[in-house]
Amino acid sequence: MLIVALAVQARLHYLLGQVLATGTVVLLTYLITVRIARRNWSDAGWLAYAGGVVAALFMAFGTTFWDNAIEAEAERLLLSLMHVECDPRGRTPFIERYLHGGIYRRRPDVMAVAHGHTPSVVPFGLVGTPMVATYHNAAFLAAGVPVFDIRATFGMTDIVISSAERGAALAEALGDKAVLLLRAHGFVAVGPSLPAAVFRAIFTEISARVQLQAVTLGGSIAALELDEGRLADAINLATVGRSWEFWKRRVTP
Ligand SMILES: [Zn+2]
């Protein structure tokens, strides 16, 4: 009973924090807009309405990392002021959050990041053999799959992306690609939506398996070329919803 009460309390605090954070950001945006407008134009009454419209539009249509980051920071500040313990179990934050944060900072086109340590992918981060797009579902690999070797920048480490500096270096290695291999660690797959990132993570693993099987047959691998990958990836992104619904049904009771 106590656990249930604590869980309900945590969720109420979370919802309250979100409402207050959103309100705070709208208010700050309104005040800043009015201030800038009055400095540049006059003290006209319509500026107050204009400020309100800008603030409302900012929160209603702002979907970038920075919009969310501002709101999150306001929420964190408010929760701190309220002395709220959000997690009744006292868990520490996920250590590799810097991996995700580094990519979001560098890539405004990325809306979701999937990170995995799946066994078929790891070998490609260890040897010089490039990962290729073995079939159409893995078309996003045709643009190239760079490898991030943490030793190159940070020397001897615990391999984990556990600081903002490591996250930034990883994001730089990713560049504009969809997938990055992490030497002796795993990989990240990014996308313009959560379904796209999950799609790419799953088919990175499957394509790795196919490539390992193809190698055992001997001869060269006739993988997707760059233009084929670009064209096929556009189709995959347009139809990713079908796979997403299927995967959701598999994990939804
Ligand atoms: Zn990891």
Residues whose N, C-alpha, C, O or C-beta is under 5 A from the ligand:
A	BS01	ZN	none
